[in-house]
Amino acid sequence: MKRLAILIAALLIAGLAQAEMRPFVSGSLQKIERAQKGKPFILGFWSASCTHCPAELKALGELVRKYPKLELILVATDTPAEAPELEQLAQDYGVAPQARWIFADAQPERLRYEIDRRWYGELPRTYFYDGRQQRKGHSGVLPTAQLEQWASEHVK
């Protein structure tokens, strides 16, 4: 276990030093929820290898430009070694200024289970949190109209 922690730390230092992604580990979801307490926000999971994620990320980027007060937090389900590629993709999709995290656990299944016991890893995966911390999850690309409706109802 100690070796695993050292390995993860080394990967984070090597792969994330230049990248602005935070390591998403056990307890990170609770940290995000505490930081956003009382505020509506969108939590989106994506991957560089996800076929449908570019469309989702571009739509989310456009939504944030239209609603500048929208809190969008993105979590890549890739590994810290892929951080430079993910940073470039975030730039390309227009979501680079948003809070970004990256899975940093040797067992990503454990993180997915902690996030949502009914989530089996399909991407993109989006959670909409209202101001009372109630959340609603969705797998797959969301229609722009649905994103617009949520933002117009929750972002002031």
QUIPE-V448149 format. One record per pair of residues at least 12 apart in sequence whose C-alpha atoms are under 8 Angstrom apart, sorted by the first residue. I is the first residue (numbers start at 0). J is the second residue. Records with the same first field share a line. If there is no record, write none. Layout:
# QUIPE-V448149
I=J / J
This chain:
# QUIPE-V448149
3=105
7=103 / 104 / 105
10=79 / 80
11=79 / 80 / 103
13=80
14=79 / 80 / 81 / 82 / 83
15=79 / 82 / 83
17=83
18=82 / 83 / 86
19=86 / 99
20=82 / 86 / 98 / 99 / 100 / 101
21=99 / 100 / 101
22=79 / 100 / 101 / 102 / 103
23=74 / 100 / 101 / 102 / 103 / 104
24=102 / 103 / 104 / 110
25=104 / 110 / 113
28=114
32=132
36=130 / 131 / 132
37=129 / 130 / 131 / 132
38=128 / 129 / 130 / 131 / 132
39=69 / 70 / 127 / 128 / 129 / 130 / 131 / 132 / 153 / 154
40=69 / 70 / 71 / 72 / 127 / 128 / 129
41=69 / 70 / 71 / 72 / 125 / 126 / 127 / 128
42=71 / 72 / 73 / 74 / 125 / 126 / 127 / 128
43=71 / 72 / 73 / 74 / 123 / 124 / 125 / 126
44=73 / 74 / 75 / 76 / 122 / 123 / 124 / 125
45=73 / 74 / 75 / 76 / 122 / 123 / 124
46=75 / 76 / 77 / 122 / 123
47=75 / 77 / 84 / 85 / 88
49=122 / 123
51=122 / 123 / 139 / 140
52=122 / 123 / 140
53=92
54=140
55=123 / 140 / 141
56=92 / 93 / 94
57=92 / 93 / 94
58=143
59=94 / 146
60=92 / 93 / 94
61=93
62=146 / 147 / 150
66=150 / 154
68=154 / 155
69=150 / 154
70=97
71=97 / 98
72=97 / 98 / 99 / 100
73=97 / 98 / 99 / 100
74=99 / 100 / 101 / 102
75=99 / 100 / 101 / 102
76=101 / 102 / 107
77=101 / 102
78=101 / 102 / 103
79=101 / 102 / 103
82=101
108=120
121=138 / 139
122=138 / 139
123=138 / 139 / 140
124=136 / 137 / 138 / 139
125=137 / 138
129=153
130=153
